[in-house]
Amino acid sequence: MNEFDLAKASPNGVYMDYCQKDQLAFQRTPSGKAIFYPRILEPKTGEELRWEISQGLGTVYSTTAIYSRDEKPYNVALIDLDEGYRMMSRVEGIDPEHIRIGLRVQVKMTSFDDGKKYPIFFPVKEAA
């Protein structure tokens, strides 16, 4: 991490710091349950959470194609990560209409106009 004290940093700030380092981070409870979106404490018990780095592999749980006038369609997808949590993102590298539930995907941190990196998923190339 940076020079800041993790105990004083916001959970989202810590998460975004990991993203800028090309790492997809999530949190885990003392009992082993994966937690996402980043939080200060475990939602039900108030226990402290620890940060872990995801391998970034997952499966499309749901997806929808969004159409706007005079723009190319894009998608919004829920991804089930192999570590046991679900997150919302996009799948690129494939037409939004061809993204299917069950598609295996891999995260890639992608830079946007604000200069920050965000997790975007791409289809996993299947071994021949």
C-alpha positions, 0 to 999 in steps of 0.5 A: 500500500501507500504510506497511509495507514490502512486503519484510517483509509476508506475501504473504497480508497484502499480498493481503488489503490489496489486497482491502480496497481493492476490488482483486483482486491476484495475482503474476507471475514475471519470465518472465510466468507468473501465480501465485496463491495469493500466495507469497514467491518463485516456487515452482520458481526462487526468483525474486522475484514482482511484484504486479499487479491483476486486471481480475477477469473470469474463467470458471467452471472447475468448481463444486459445490453444497453442501447442509447440513441446514436451510440454503440451498445454496451453491457452491464454484467454481474460477475461471480468471481472464483473466490466467492464474491459477485461484482458488477462490471462490464465485459468487453472484447465481444459484442454486448449481444453475444455475452452469455450467462456462464461465459468465463471471463478474466479481469483487466484493469483498464484506464478511463478518461479520469486517469484511473483504472477500473476492473473490466472483464474479457472472455477467457480464451479457451484452450484448443 
